[in-house]
């Protein structure tokens, strides 16, 4: 197996930024993120979010295109939420876009801390706009 170290900070939001992610949905989403990433030989360093979006600090092998990893993880997590909660007021889905930032190994503790403290950052208005982008606007 080749040697690799590839670090990403991924973020994506619910469709129309609807505040749909409850504690119960969050458990299903995070488990799907971990499971799908693991099946793709990825390493989840941290995953967290708020009612309308999630953040993930992840590493995955360079032979996996980043867009494929995002598509696969988003797809499985939405599918699992809809299977686990068939009576939601509306069908759960993610917005089409996403944010994906690469970073070096030295920044890993900073990114992991930012992801792990998402709820606090949003509650205290201490978010970092660079780390919250899901499109180029």
Number of C-alpha atoms within 10 A of each C-alpha: 3 5 6 10 10 15 22 22 23 23 25 25 27 19 17 11 13 15 13 19 20 11 11 11 20 19 14 19 24 19 15 21 21 21 17 19 20 13 9 15 13 18 17 19 20 19 23 21 21 20 17 17 23 21 25 25 27 22 19 21 17 12 6 12 10 15 11 10 16 19 13 15 21 22 16 16 25 20 18 17 22 18 12 13 15 12 9 11 8 9 13 21 19 19 15 14 16 20 19 22 13 14 14 10 13 8 11 18 12 11 23 20 13 21 24 19 17 20 16 13 15 13 11 9 9 11 16 11 7 9 17 19 18 18 12 7 4
